[in-house]
Amino acid sequence: MSIPNKLNRYTVLRTRARFFLSRALLGKVLFAGAVAFLGLLVVEGSLEYYGVLQELRMDAAQAHRPFYWWSFHTYSGTRLKEHFPGAPHEGILKLQLTPAMGYKNMPNQKTAYFSIDGSGLRGSRSPNNAASRVVLLGGSTAFGTGLDSDAQTFAHQIEVVLPKTRVLNAGVIGYESGQELVYLVTELIDQRPALVITLDGVNDFAESYQPSFDRMTHGFANFNVIDDQIAAAEKQFSRPLIEKLLSLHKFLFISLEERMKLGAAAISFPLRQGKIGENIVIAARNYAANIHKMSGIAHYGGARFLCVIQPFRALNNRDDERFGKGYRKFIGIAGRELHRQKVAIMNLNSTKYNKYLKPSFFMDEVHLDYRGNVAMARLVAERIRKLRLLGWFRETQLNNGPENGGRSRGRSRRRRSR
């Protein structure tokens, strides 16, 4: 065999060897990819199964004290069954998406634990024209999450302590001050209340600990999450095929991706301590600005206003001291700003209220049981009487500032002249 023929044969054999080696390598790569994909699917399925078991355990643990799992619905009433912010549950409390507040209580609900009327208010009854109408705004504490009936809520207990009142419970779980402001302007001020009460603070404060704080709509819960989901859906259905395939992991591995985000947030938490301090200042100022605006809207509508900063058990819990310190800082900044704006404010975290709001009254860090709501209602009712906020006074004699306990300006001038 001539040398050229030998070289040609060698070249052919080498080419075939490379071909088979590349096929074998490609097969190994594809096999490894398939195994990894199946492994991720197993992990995702395990996390979902673990989540279901965790929900069942929580339901069983709270069987004696119902926790209201929630579910989201469109404005037209369609149940959103895909994963939605914090709500993979078929909850008994139905929340309805709205263009103004993001979401609110779906009207006309009736369960064994609560009722919601046609306006989305909890426990509302036929109006009493002889009573002074009070609007209560806030999140889950105002709504009464975890209570066995409407009669155990803070709103109802205010009516018990102040029989001449008719309290409209406009609390919505998760609400922050921005949503309360919009709710008051767009709907609640039309109820012509004599007094508007906000019972809030914790939700606005908790926002400052979120890794995505910089791109959140402050005072407006979950809007950034809804925004992310709309963007993801747009990418999935209106982009080229390759981009759709590359974004499939966001739909196939939801639980795994959430666990990774939680892990990353936990790892980065010590590194974000300085940033969190800055966030608390921003959140407190935004909260104070929203409360001040609500006070102005209330006065414009002929109503008085009282801001009640909700109690937080972490303030007296050494195991959760870092959040307690953060909440104290939040209250201090917001309180000083509201006092400067002469907004009536009541801080239920003050040490003078500790003997009334006992730690055993808390079902968790923020939600009070029936005894806690009774105690809180009595304290707030006493503050309302002291400031004469329900019309049992001459409007021209009351100073809006909370620092004088509701004394008239004329009386203060006479004391100074003496």
Secondary structure, 3 states (H helix, E strand, C coil): CCHHHHHHHHHHHHHHHHHHHHHHHHHHHHHHHHHHHHHHHHHHHHHHHHHHHHHHHHHHHCCCCCCCCEEEECCCCCECCCCCCCCCCCCCEEEEEECCCEEEECCCEECCCCEECCCCCECCCCCCCCCEEEEEEECHHHHCCCCCCHHHCHHHHHHHHCCCEEEEECCCCCCCHHHHHHHHHHCHHHHCCCEEEEEECHHHHHHCCCCCHHHCCCCCCCHHHHHHHHHHHHHHHHCCHHHHHHCCHHHHCHHHHHHHHHHHHHHHCHHHHHHHHHHHHHHHHHHHHHHHHHHHHHHHCCCEEEEEECCCHHHHCHHHHHHHHHHHHHHHHHHHHHHHCCCCEEECCCHHHCCCCCHHHECCCCCECHHHHHHHHHHHHHHHHHHCCCCCCCHHHCCCCHHHCCCCHHHHHHHHHC
